[in-house]
Amino acid sequence: MNIDEFWSFVERVHVAAPYNMDEKCRRLTTELRQLPCEEILSFGRHFTELFYQAYNWDLWAAAYMIRHGCSDDSFMDFRSTLISLGREAYTTALRDVDSLVEFNIAPEWAAYEGYQYVAGTVYEEKCGSHVVNRVEDTADRNAHPKEPTGRDWHEWELYERYPRLAAKYGWDEKSGSTEKKRYEKRLGDEEKGRRLAQLMLEAGIIPSCGLIPPPRIALPVIRAGRSPSPVARVQSWESFDIDEGHYWIAVRWLHQPSPAALSSRSDLAGVRISVDAHAGTATTYADWQHSLESRGLAWP
């Protein structure tokens, strides 16, 4: 079976039952049962190839907008449903996803589960063996592309990126505004954590042994705006708003610091930087410094 013959089967079934996926599956089952085993297998291979090609960020956005949410599994079902609409819908969607508005896809059946299983089920029933390349199989999932093609998106971008789909399925400029605020806060926290990590290095808050003082000790020093080390590159700084969440983001950065981050701290080259888990009862930086000295740990 070549690709033209594949689409001929798909489109004949679609024309007979365009908006009833249950009926579409029944009709496709009837059609495929009339084929020899090799042709059924070929149908399944064409389906799988098209299914993989549709693993695309733009199509995922379309599914998300049409259904007002779309998980990984639902996107698998959406791609199968898209193939069931025929060659024109499929190729047009891959070329310009916003054009899917012309194919009247309803949210209630946009991610129908079942069409993708028809060929494999018919093959097993008629030919008496399991089809390895069915899209729901573990072996086939392992061959699935790891990442969608194209450019990723955020919910608040959908209105501008896909205006026709937005108009049809009820998206406006306010859609995703809550998610956008959370995302912007997360970016701000990440930047503050990165800044904090660099400050702890350059202000000598992290000594040569590579231990990071616990948050109860580090945060008061940072808020005070003065270095505890007289030889540190940075001796003072303007206080900025930080909390323990920023501290732990900084710790994550410090676990694998870049060469640029360590450019002013040659004493830490090759040293594993980590939080001091044995600070005991120390509550001030001076107490913690004495604790390190009593353990024989290096100090700048």
C-alpha positions in Angstrom: 0.0 0.0 0.0 1.4 3.4 -1.0 0.6 6.7 0.7 -2.0 7.6 -1.8 -3.9 4.4 -1.2 -3.6 4.9 2.6 -5.2 8.4 2.3 -7.9 6.9 0.0 -8.9 4.5 2.8 -8.8 7.3 5.4 -10.8 9.8 3.3 -13.5 7.3 2.2 -14.2 6.5 5.9 -14.1 10.2 6.8 -16.6 11.2 4.2 -19.0 8.5 5.3 -18.8 9.5 9.0 -17.1 12.9 9.3 -18.2 13.8 12.9 -18.8 10.4 14.5 -15.5 8.9 15.6 -17.1 5.7 16.9 -18.7 5.1 13.5 -15.5 6.1 11.7 -13.6 3.4 13.6 -16.2 0.8 12.8 -16.1 1.6 9.1 -12.3 1.6 9.1 -12.3 -1.8 10.8 -14.6 -3.1 8.1 -12.4 -1.7 5.3 -9.2 -3.1 6.7 -10.6 -6.6 7.3 -11.0 -7.0 3.6 -7.2 -6.5 3.0 -4.4 -9.1 3.1 -2.2 -9.0 6.2 0.7 -7.2 4.5 -1.6 -4.4 3.4 -3.0 -4.0 6.9 0.5 -3.8 8.2 1.4 -1.2 5.5 -1.6 0.9 6.5 -0.3 0.8 10.1 3.2 1.9 9.1 1.9 4.8 7.1 -0.2 5.9 10.0 2.7 5.7 12.5 4.9 7.7 10.2 2.3 10.5 9.9 1.7 10.3 13.6 5.4 11.0 14.3 5.5 13.8 11.8 2.6 15.5 13.6 4.6 15.7 16.8 4.8 19.5 16.5 4.5 22.4 18.9 2.1 24.3 16.7 -0.3 21.3 16.5 0.0 20.9 20.3 -1.0 24.5 20.6 -4.0 23.9 18.3 -5.1 20.9 20.4 -4.6 23.0 23.6 -6.8 25.8 22.3 -9.5 23.6 20.9 -9.8 21.6 24.0 -8.8 24.3 26.5 -6.0 22.1 27.7 -4.1 19.1 26.3 -1.9 16.5 28.1 0.7 14.3 26.4 -1.8 11.4 26.1 -4.5 13.7 24.8 -2.1 15.1 22.2 -1.5 11.5 21.0 -5.2 11.2 20.5 -5.5 14.5 18.8 -2.8 13.6 16.2 -4.7 10.4 15.5 -8.0 12.3 15.1 -6.2 14.8 12.8 -5.1 11.9 10.5 -8.6 10.6 10.4 -9.8 13.9 8.9 -7.9 13.1 5.7 -4.9 14.4 3.7 -6.1 17.9 3.2 -6.7 18.6 6.9 -3.4 16.9 7.8 -1.1 18.6 5.3 -2.8 22.0 5.7 -2.4 21.8 9.5 1.3 21.0 9.2 1.8 23.9 6.9 -0.4 26.5 8.7 -2.0 25.2 11.9 -4.3 28.3 12.2 -6.1 27.0 9.1 -7.6 24.2 11.2 -10.5 26.5 11.9 -11.7 25.6 8.4 -12.2 21.9 9.3 -14.8 22.4 12.1 -13.1 20.3 14.8 -15.3 20.0 17.9 -13.7 20.0 21.3 -15.6 16.9 22.4 -14.0 14.6 19.7 -10.8 16.5 19.0 -8.8 14.0 21.0 -10.7 10.8 20.4 -8.9 7.7 21.7 -9.4 4.6 19.5 -8.7 5.4 15.9 -5.0 4.8 16.3 -5.7 1.2 17.5 -7.8 0.0 14.6 -5.1 -1.3 12.2 -3.2 -3.1 15.0 -6.4 -4.7 16.3 -7.6 -5.8 12.9 -4.2 -7.3 12.1 -4.1 -9.3 15.3 -7.6 -10.6 14.8 -7.1 -11.5 11.2 -3.4 -12.5 11.0 -2.9 -13.9 14.5 0.1 -12.0 15.6 1.0 -8.9 17.4 1.8 -5.7 15.5 5.0 -4.3 16.9 4.6 -0.8 15.4 1.2 0.2 16.9 1.4 3.7 18.4 0.3 2.5 21.8 3.0 -0.2 22.2 6.0 0.3 24.4 8.4 -0.6 21.6 6.8 2.0 19.4 6.8 4.7 22.1 10.6 4.2 22.4 10.9 5.1 18.7 8.7 8.2 19.2 10.5 11.5 18.7 11.9 12.8 22.0 10.8 16.4 21.5 8.2 18.1 19.3 9.5 20.0 16.2 9.0 23.7 15.9 9.0 26.4 18.6 7.5 25.9 22.0 4.8 28.3 23.3 3.3 29.7 26.5 -0.4 29.9 27.1 -0.4 33.7 27.0 1.2 33.7 23.6 -1.6 31.7 21.9 -3.9 34.6 21.2 -1.3 36.4 19.1 0.4 33.4 17.5 -2.9 31.7 16.3 -5.5 34.5 15.9 -8.0 32.4 13.9 -8.0 29.5 16.3 -8.2 32.0 19.2 -11.3 33.7 17.7 -13.1 30.4 17.1 -12.3 28.7 20.4 -12.7 31.5 22.8 -9.1 32.8 23.6 -8.4 36.5 24.1 -5.5 38.7 25.2 -6.2 37.9 28.9 -6.0 34.1 28.4 -3.0 32.7 30.3 -2.5 35.9 32.3 -2.2 34.1 35.6 0.3 31.6 34.1 2.3 34.5 32.7 2.5 36.1 36.2 3.7 32.9 37.7 6.2 32.4 34.9 7.6 36.0 35.3 7.9 35.5 39.0 9.7 32.2 38.5 12.1 34.0 36.1 12.6 36.7 38.6 13.3 34.2 41.4 15.8 32.4 39.2 17.7 35.6 38.4 17.7 36.6 42.1 19.0 33.1 43.0 21.8 33.3 40.4 22.7 36.8 41.7 22.8 35.5 45.2 25.0 32.6 44.2 27.5 34.9 42.6 27.5 37.2 45.6 28.2 34.4 48.0 31.3 33.5 45.9 32.6 37.0 45.4 31.9 38.2 48.9 33.7 35.3 50.4 30.7 33.9 52.2 31.7 30.5 50.8 35.1 29.7 52.2 37.9 27.7 50.4 36.6 24.4 51.7 33.5 24.9 49.4 30.9 24.6 52.2 27.9 26.9 51.9 26.6 28.2 55.3 23.0 27.1 56.1 20.3 29.6 55.3 19.9 30.7 58.9 23.5 31.8 58.8 23.9 33.0 55.2 20.8 35.1 54.8 21.5 37.5 57.7 25.0 38.2 56.3 23.6 38.8 52.9 20.9 41.1 54.2 23.5 43.0 56.3 25.3 43.9 53.1 28.9 43.4 54.3 31.4 40.7 53.6 32.6 38.5 56.4 36.0 38.1 54.7 38.5 41.0 54.6 40.1 39.6 51.4 36.9 39.1 49.5 36.6 40.7 46.0 33.3 42.3 47.1 33.2 43.9 50.5 29.8 45.6 50.5 26.6 45.7 48.5 23.1 47.1 48.6 20.7 45.0 50.5 18.1 43.3 48.3 14.9 41.3 49.1 15.7 37.6 49.4 14.1 34.6 51.1 15.0 31.0 51.7 13.6 30.0 48.3 16.2 32.2 46.6 18.9 30.6 48.8 18.0 27.2 47.5 18.0 28.4 43.9 21.5 29.7 44.5 22.6 26.4 46.0 21.4 24.7 42.8 23.5 27.1 40.7 26.5 26.5 43.0 26.4 22.7 42.6 27.7 23.2 39.0 29.1 26.7 38.7 30.3 27.9 35.4 34.0 28.8 34.8 33.0 32.5 34.6 31.3 32.3 38.0 34.5 30.9 39.5 36.8 33.3 37.7 37.4 35.3 41.0 37.6 32.2 43.1 40.6 30.1 41.9 40.7 28.6 45.4 37.5 26.8 44.6 38.7 25.2 41.4 38.0 21.4 41.6 36.3 21.8 45.0 32.8 20.4 45.4 30.5 23.2 46.6 27.7 22.0 48.9 25.6 23.1 51.9 27.3 22.4 55.2 25.2 19.6 56.8 27.3 19.6 60.0 26.9 23.2 61.1 25.5 22.0 64.5 24.0 24.7 66.7 25.8 27.6 65.1 23.5 30.6 64.6 25.8 33.3 63.5 28.5 33.5 60.8 31.2 33.9 63.4 30.0 30.8 65.3 29.9 28.9 62.0 33.5 30.0 61.2 34.7 28.6 64.5 32.8 25.4 63.7 34.7 25.0 60.4 38.1 25.8 62.1 37.3 23.1 64.8 36.8 20.6 62.0 40.1 21.6 60.4 38.4 23.0 57.2 40.1 25.6 55.0 39.4 29.2 55.3 40.5 32.0 52.9 
